[in-house]
Amino acid sequence: MVDDNLINQKVLTNLLSKSGIKITLASDGQQAVEIVKSGKVKFDFILMDINMPVMDGFTATQVIKKREDLIWSRS
């Protein structure tokens, strides 16, 4: 989940964790891109805010989509 608003992060984390979903948090688009590019985690989906500091959600999504080999879980 990528969101610069701490309240949104807490609310969505509480809702999603009840279903057993493993959550990775990023506070801006650049952090999200770095997490994806690290290759340490594969993602089934990414919830992305669009208005964030450093790198907005639109730009981060474009960068991440270019690296599909790193995002999608193969489990």
VOKOL-273013 format. One record per atom (N, C-alpha, C): x, y, z; residue in one letter; atom name. Coordinates in Angstrom, 2 decimals, always signed. Example, Ala and Ser with C-alpha at 12.3 -4.5 7.8 and 13.67 -1.06 7.14 Angstrom:
% VOKOL-273013
<r px="+13.19" py="-5.69" pz="+7.80" resn="A" name="N"/>
<r px="+12.30" py="-4.50" pz="+7.80" resn="A" name="CA"/>
<r px="+13.20" py="-3.30" pz="+7.80" resn="A" name="C"/>
<r px="+12.85" py="-2.25" pz="+7.08" resn="S" name="N"/>
<r px="+13.67" py="-1.06" pz="+7.14" resn="S" name="CA"/>
<r px="+12.90" py="+0.03" pz="+7.87" resn="S" name="C"/>
This chain:
% VOKOL-273013
<r px="+0.85" py="-1.16" pz="+0.00" resn="M" name="N"/>
<r px="+0.00" py="+0.00" pz="+0.00" resn="M" name="CA"/>
<r px="+0.90" py="+1.23" pz="+0.00" resn="M" name="C"/>
<r px="+0.60" py="+2.15" pz="-0.90" resn="V" name="N"/>
<r px="+1.40" py="+3.36" pz="-1.02" resn="V" name="CA"/>
<r px="+0.50" py="+4.55" pz="-0.73" resn="V" name="C"/>
<r px="+0.77" py="+5.23" pz="+0.38" resn="D" name="N"/>
<r px="-0.03" py="+6.38" pz="+0.78" resn="D" name="CA"/>
<r px="+0.77" py="+7.22" pz="+1.75" resn="D" name="C"/>
<r px="+0.77" py="+8.51" pz="+1.57" resn="D" name="N"/>
<r px="+1.52" py="+9.40" pz="+2.46" resn="D" name="CA"/>
<r px="+0.73" py="+9.79" pz="+3.70" resn="D" name="C"/>
<r px="-0.53" py="+9.41" pz="+3.77" resn="N" name="N"/>
<r px="-1.39" py="+9.76" pz="+4.89" resn="N" name="CA"/>
<r px="-1.39" py="+8.61" pz="+5.91" resn="N" name="C"/>
<r px="-0.84" py="+8.89" pz="+7.09" resn="L" name="N"/>
<r px="-0.72" py="+7.87" pz="+8.13" resn="L" name="CA"/>
<r px="-2.07" py="+7.29" pz="+8.55" resn="L" name="C"/>
<r px="-3.08" py="+8.12" pz="+8.61" resn="I" name="N"/>
<r px="-4.42" py="+7.63" pz="+8.99" resn="I" name="CA"/>
<r px="-4.93" py="+6.64" pz="+7.96" resn="I" name="C"/>
<r px="-4.77" py="+6.95" pz="+6.68" resn="N" name="N"/>
<r px="-5.19" py="+6.01" pz="+5.62" resn="N" name="CA"/>
<r px="-4.43" py="+4.69" pz="+5.73" resn="N" name="C"/>
<r px="-3.13" py="+4.78" pz="+6.01" resn="Q" name="N"/>
<r px="-2.33" py="+3.57" pz="+6.16" resn="Q" name="CA"/>
<r px="-2.86" py="+2.71" pz="+7.30" resn="Q" name="C"/>
<r px="-3.16" py="+3.33" pz="+8.43" resn="K" name="N"/>
<r px="-3.64" py="+2.57" pz="+9.59" resn="K" name="CA"/>
<r px="-5.01" py="+1.95" pz="+9.33" resn="K" name="C"/>
<r px="-5.92" py="+2.71" pz="+8.74" resn="V" name="N"/>
<r px="-7.27" py="+2.20" pz="+8.47" resn="V" name="CA"/>
<r px="-7.21" py="+1.02" pz="+7.50" resn="V" name="C"/>
<r px="-6.51" py="+1.18" pz="+6.39" resn="L" name="N"/>
<r px="-6.44" py="+0.10" pz="+5.41" resn="L" name="CA"/>
<r px="-5.66" py="-1.10" pz="+5.94" resn="L" name="C"/>
<r px="-4.61" py="-0.86" pz="+6.71" resn="T" name="N"/>
<r px="-3.87" py="-1.97" pz="+7.31" resn="T" name="CA"/>
<r px="-4.76" py="-2.78" pz="+8.23" resn="T" name="C"/>
<r px="-5.54" py="-2.11" pz="+9.06" resn="N" name="N"/>
<r px="-6.45" py="-2.82" pz="+9.96" resn="N" name="CA"/>
<r px="-7.49" py="-3.62" pz="+9.18" resn="N" name="C"/>
<r px="-8.06" py="-3.03" pz="+8.14" resn="L" name="N"/>
<r px="-9.07" py="-3.73" pz="+7.35" resn="L" name="CA"/>
<r px="-8.49" py="-4.94" pz="+6.61" resn="L" name="C"/>
<r px="-7.35" py="-4.74" pz="+5.96" resn="L" name="N"/>
<r px="-6.79" py="-5.80" pz="+5.13" resn="L" name="CA"/>
<r px="-6.12" py="-6.90" pz="+5.94" resn="L" name="C"/>
<r px="-5.52" py="-6.56" pz="+7.07" resn="S" name="N"/>
<r px="-4.82" py="-7.58" pz="+7.85" resn="S" name="CA"/>
<r px="-5.78" py="-8.61" pz="+8.43" resn="S" name="C"/>
<r px="-7.02" py="-8.24" pz="+8.63" resn="K" name="N"/>
<r px="-8.01" py="-9.19" pz="+9.15" resn="K" name="CA"/>
<r px="-8.28" py="-10.33" pz="+8.17" resn="K" name="C"/>
<r px="-8.00" py="-10.09" pz="+6.90" resn="S" name="N"/>
<r px="-8.23" py="-11.13" pz="+5.90" resn="S" name="CA"/>
<r px="-6.98" py="-11.97" pz="+5.65" resn="S" name="C"/>
<r px="-5.92" py="-11.69" pz="+6.39" resn="G" name="N"/>
<r px="-4.69" py="-12.46" pz="+6.24" resn="G" name="CA"/>
<r px="-3.76" py="-11.96" pz="+5.17" resn="G" name="C"/>
<r px="-4.07" py="-10.82" pz="+4.57" resn="I" name="N"/>
<r px="-3.22" py="-10.25" pz="+3.53" resn="I" name="CA"/>
<r px="-1.95" py="-9.70" pz="+4.16" resn="I" name="C"/>
<r px="-0.81" py="-10.03" pz="+3.56" resn="K" name="N"/>
<r px="+0.47" py="-9.48" pz="+4.01" resn="K" name="CA"/>
<r px="+0.63" py="-8.10" pz="+3.37" resn="K" name="C"/>
<r px="+0.96" py="-7.11" pz="+4.18" resn="I" name="N"/>
<r px="+0.98" py="-5.73" pz="+3.71" resn="I" name="CA"/>
<r px="+2.39" py="-5.15" pz="+3.80" resn="I" name="C"/>
<r px="+2.80" py="-4.51" pz="+2.74" resn="T" name="N"/>
<r px="+4.04" py="-3.74" pz="+2.72" resn="T" name="CA"/>
<r px="+3.65" py="-2.29" pz="+2.53" resn="T" name="C"/>
<r px="+4.18" py="-1.39" pz="+3.36" resn="L" name="N"/>
<r px="+3.82" py="+0.02" pz="+3.29" resn="L" name="CA"/>
<r px="+4.93" py="+0.85" pz="+2.67" resn="L" name="C"/>
<r px="+4.52" py="+1.86" pz="+1.92" resn="A" name="N"/>
<r px="+5.42" py="+2.89" pz="+1.40" resn="A" name="CA"/>
<r px="+4.71" py="+4.23" pz="+1.56" resn="A" name="C"/>
<r px="+5.47" py="+5.28" pz="+1.85" resn="S" name="N"/>
<r px="+4.88" py="+6.59" pz="+2.11" resn="S" name="CA"/>
<r px="+4.91" py="+7.52" pz="+0.90" resn="S" name="C"/>
<r px="+5.56" py="+7.10" pz="-0.16" resn="D" name="N"/>
<r px="+5.54" py="+7.89" pz="-1.40" resn="D" name="CA"/>
<r px="+5.90" py="+6.98" pz="-2.57" resn="D" name="C"/>
<r px="+5.72" py="+7.50" pz="-3.75" resn="G" name="N"/>
<r px="+5.95" py="+6.70" pz="-4.94" resn="G" name="CA"/>
<r px="+7.37" py="+6.21" pz="-5.10" resn="G" name="C"/>
<r px="+8.33" py="+7.05" pz="-4.73" resn="Q" name="N"/>
<r px="+9.74" py="+6.65" pz="-4.85" resn="Q" name="CA"/>
<r px="+10.05" py="+5.46" pz="-3.96" resn="Q" name="C"/>
<r px="+9.53" py="+5.47" pz="-2.73" resn="Q" name="N"/>
<r px="+9.72" py="+4.32" pz="-1.84" resn="Q" name="CA"/>
<r px="+9.12" py="+3.06" pz="-2.46" resn="Q" name="C"/>
<r px="+7.94" py="+3.19" pz="-3.03" resn="A" name="N"/>
<r px="+7.29" py="+2.03" pz="-3.66" resn="A" name="CA"/>
<r px="+8.13" py="+1.48" pz="-4.80" resn="A" name="C"/>
<r px="+8.65" py="+2.35" pz="-5.63" resn="V" name="N"/>
<r px="+9.49" py="+1.92" pz="-6.75" resn="V" name="CA"/>
<r px="+10.73" py="+1.20" pz="-6.22" resn="V" name="C"/>
<r px="+11.35" py="+1.74" pz="-5.19" resn="E" name="N"/>
<r px="+12.55" py="+1.11" pz="-4.62" resn="E" name="CA"/>
<r px="+12.24" py="-0.27" pz="-4.04" resn="E" name="C"/>
<r px="+11.09" py="-0.40" pz="-3.38" resn="I" name="N"/>
<r px="+10.70" py="-1.70" pz="-2.82" resn="I" name="CA"/>
<r px="+10.49" py="-2.72" pz="-3.94" resn="I" name="C"/>
<r px="+9.79" py="-2.31" pz="-4.99" resn="V" name="N"/>
<r px="+9.54" py="-3.22" pz="-6.11" resn="V" name="CA"/>
<r px="+10.84" py="-3.59" pz="-6.81" resn="V" name="C"/>
<r px="+11.68" py="-2.60" pz="-7.07" resn="K" name="N"/>
<r px="+12.94" py="-2.86" pz="-7.77" resn="K" name="CA"/>
<r px="+13.89" py="-3.73" pz="-6.96" resn="K" name="C"/>
<r px="+13.76" py="-3.72" pz="-5.63" resn="S" name="N"/>
<r px="+14.64" py="-4.55" pz="-4.80" resn="S" name="CA"/>
<r px="+14.43" py="-6.03" pz="-5.09" resn="S" name="C"/>
<r px="+13.22" py="-6.39" pz="-5.53" resn="G" name="N"/>
<r px="+12.93" py="-7.78" pz="-5.86" resn="G" name="CA"/>
<r px="+12.75" py="-8.68" pz="-4.65" resn="G" name="C"/>
<r px="+12.80" py="-8.12" pz="-3.45" resn="K" name="N"/>
<r px="+12.69" py="-8.93" pz="-2.23" resn="K" name="CA"/>
<r px="+11.26" py="-9.40" pz="-1.97" resn="K" name="C"/>
<r px="+10.29" py="-8.69" pz="-2.53" resn="V" name="N"/>
<r px="+8.88" py="-9.02" pz="-2.33" resn="V" name="CA"/>
<r px="+8.20" py="-9.04" pz="-3.69" resn="V" name="C"/>
<r px="+7.37" py="-10.05" pz="-3.92" resn="K" name="N"/>
<r px="+6.53" py="-10.10" pz="-5.12" resn="K" name="CA"/>
<r px="+5.12" py="-9.71" pz="-4.70" resn="K" name="C"/>
<r px="+4.44" py="-8.94" pz="-5.52" resn="F" name="N"/>
<r px="+3.13" py="-8.41" pz="-5.16" resn="F" name="CA"/>
<r px="+2.03" py="-8.95" pz="-6.05" resn="F" name="C"/>
<r px="+0.87" py="-9.23" pz="-5.44" resn="D" name="N"/>
<r px="-0.32" py="-9.60" pz="-6.20" resn="D" name="CA"/>
<r px="-1.06" py="-8.35" pz="-6.65" resn="D" name="C"/>
<r px="-1.03" py="-7.31" pz="-5.81" resn="F" name="N"/>
<r px="-1.62" py="-6.03" pz="-6.19" resn="F" name="CA"/>
<r px="-0.99" py="-4.92" pz="-5.37" resn="F" name="C"/>
<r px="-1.10" py="-3.70" pz="-5.89" resn="I" name="N"/>
<r px="-0.57" py="-2.52" pz="-5.20" resn="I" name="CA"/>
<r px="-1.68" py="-1.48" pz="-5.15" resn="I" name="C"/>
<r px="-1.98" py="-0.99" pz="-3.95" resn="L" name="N"/>
<r px="-2.91" py="+0.11" pz="-3.77" resn="L" name="CA"/>
<r px="-2.08" py="+1.39" pz="-3.76" resn="L" name="C"/>
<r px="-2.34" py="+2.29" pz="-4.70" resn="M" name="N"/>
<r px="-1.49" py="+3.46" pz="-4.88" resn="M" name="CA"/>
<r px="-2.30" py="+4.74" pz="-4.80" resn="M" name="C"/>
<r px="-1.91" py="+5.62" pz="-3.88" resn="D" name="N"/>
<r px="-2.45" py="+6.97" pz="-3.83" resn="D" name="CA"/>
<r px="-1.88" py="+7.73" pz="-5.03" resn="D" name="C"/>
<r px="-2.58" py="+8.75" pz="-5.51" resn="I" name="N"/>
<r px="-2.06" py="+9.48" pz="-6.66" resn="I" name="CA"/>
<r px="-1.37" py="+10.78" pz="-6.29" resn="I" name="C"/>
<r px="-1.75" py="+11.39" pz="-5.17" resn="N" name="N"/>
<r px="-1.15" py="+12.67" pz="-4.76" resn="N" name="CA"/>
<r px="-0.24" py="+12.45" pz="-3.57" resn="N" name="C"/>
<r px="+1.07" py="+12.39" pz="-3.85" resn="M" name="N"/>
<r px="+2.05" py="+12.16" pz="-2.79" resn="M" name="CA"/>
<r px="+3.29" py="+13.00" pz="-3.07" resn="M" name="C"/>
<r px="+4.07" py="+13.27" pz="-2.02" resn="P" name="N"/>
<r px="+5.34" py="+13.99" pz="-2.23" resn="P" name="CA"/>
<r px="+6.38" py="+13.08" pz="-2.88" resn="P" name="C"/>
<r px="+7.45" py="+13.63" pz="-3.28" resn="V" name="N"/>
<r px="+8.61" py="+12.96" pz="-3.88" resn="V" name="CA"/>
<r px="+8.27" py="+12.42" pz="-5.27" resn="V" name="C"/>
<r px="+7.39" py="+11.43" pz="-5.36" resn="M" name="N"/>
<r px="+6.94" py="+10.89" pz="-6.65" resn="M" name="CA"/>
<r px="+5.46" py="+10.56" pz="-6.52" resn="M" name="C"/>
<r px="+4.66" py="+11.10" pz="-7.45" resn="D" name="N"/>
<r px="+3.21" py="+10.86" pz="-7.39" resn="D" name="CA"/>
<r px="+2.88" py="+9.44" pz="-7.84" resn="D" name="C"/>
<r px="+1.65" py="+9.04" pz="-7.57" resn="G" name="N"/>
<r px="+1.22" py="+7.68" pz="-7.86" resn="G" name="CA"/>
<r px="+1.18" py="+7.34" pz="-9.34" resn="G" name="C"/>
<r px="+0.87" py="+8.33" pz="-10.19" resn="F" name="N"/>
<r px="+0.85" py="+8.08" pz="-11.63" resn="F" name="CA"/>
<r px="+2.25" py="+7.73" pz="-12.14" resn="F" name="C"/>
<r px="+3.23" py="+8.53" pz="-11.74" resn="T" name="N"/>
<r px="+4.60" py="+8.29" pz="-12.17" resn="T" name="CA"/>
<r px="+5.13" py="+6.96" pz="-11.61" resn="T" name="C"/>
<r px="+4.89" py="+6.72" pz="-10.34" resn="A" name="N"/>
<r px="+5.34" py="+5.47" pz="-9.72" resn="A" name="CA"/>
<r px="+4.73" py="+4.26" pz="-10.42" resn="A" name="C"/>
<r px="+3.45" py="+4.35" pz="-10.75" resn="T" name="N"/>
<r px="+2.79" py="+3.24" pz="-11.44" resn="T" name="CA"/>
<r px="+3.41" py="+2.99" pz="-12.80" resn="T" name="C"/>
<r px="+3.72" py="+4.06" pz="-13.53" resn="Q" name="N"/>
<r px="+4.36" py="+3.90" pz="-14.85" resn="Q" name="CA"/>
<r px="+5.72" py="+3.21" pz="-14.71" resn="Q" name="C"/>
<r px="+6.50" py="+3.62" pz="-13.73" resn="V" name="N"/>
<r px="+7.82" py="+3.02" pz="-13.52" resn="V" name="CA"/>
<r px="+7.68" py="+1.54" pz="-13.14" resn="V" name="C"/>
<r px="+6.77" py="+1.25" pz="-12.23" resn="I" name="N"/>
<r px="+6.57" py="-0.12" pz="-11.76" resn="I" name="CA"/>
<r px="+6.05" py="-1.02" pz="-12.87" resn="I" name="C"/>
<r px="+5.14" py="-0.52" pz="-13.68" resn="K" name="N"/>
<r px="+4.59" py="-1.35" pz="-14.77" resn="K" name="CA"/>
<r px="+5.65" py="-1.76" pz="-15.76" resn="K" name="C"/>
<r px="+6.70" py="-1.00" pz="-15.88" resn="K" name="N"/>
<r px="+7.80" py="-1.37" pz="-16.77" resn="K" name="CA"/>
<r px="+8.59" py="-2.55" pz="-16.23" resn="K" name="C"/>
<r px="+8.40" py="-2.88" pz="-14.96" resn="R" name="N"/>
<r px="+9.12" py="-3.97" pz="-14.30" resn="R" name="CA"/>
<r px="+8.17" py="-5.07" pz="-13.86" resn="R" name="C"/>
<r px="+7.28" py="-5.48" pz="-14.72" resn="E" name="N"/>
<r px="+6.29" py="-6.51" pz="-14.37" resn="E" name="CA"/>
<r px="+6.93" py="-7.79" pz="-13.86" resn="E" name="C"/>
<r px="+8.14" py="-8.09" pz="-14.32" resn="D" name="N"/>
<r px="+8.83" py="-9.30" pz="-13.86" resn="D" name="CA"/>
<r px="+9.09" py="-9.27" pz="-12.35" resn="D" name="C"/>
<r px="+9.12" py="-8.08" pz="-11.78" resn="L" name="N"/>
<r px="+9.37" py="-7.96" pz="-10.34" resn="L" name="CA"/>
<r px="+8.11" py="-7.87" pz="-9.50" resn="L" name="C"/>
<r px="+6.99" py="-7.48" pz="-10.08" resn="I" name="N"/>
<r px="+5.82" py="-7.21" pz="-9.25" resn="I" name="CA"/>
<r px="+4.97" py="-8.42" pz="-8.96" resn="I" name="C"/>
<r px="+4.57" py="-9.11" pz="-9.96" resn="W" name="N"/>
<r px="+3.48" py="-10.09" pz="-9.79" resn="W" name="CA"/>
<r px="+3.98" py="-11.38" pz="-9.18" resn="W" name="C"/>
<r px="+3.27" py="-11.80" pz="-8.17" resn="S" name="N"/>
<r px="+3.57" py="-13.05" pz="-7.45" resn="S" name="CA"/>
<r px="+3.34" py="-14.23" pz="-8.38" resn="S" name="C"/>
<r px="+4.17" py="-15.23" pz="-8.28" resn="R" name="N"/>
<r px="+4.01" py="-16.43" pz="-9.11" resn="R" name="CA"/>
<r px="+3.55" py="-17.62" pz="-8.28" resn="R" name="C"/>
<r px="+3.08" py="-17.38" pz="-7.06" resn="S" name="N"/>
<r px="+2.70" py="-18.50" pz="-6.19" resn="S" name="CA"/>
<r px="+1.36" py="-19.09" pz="-6.54" resn="S" name="C"/>
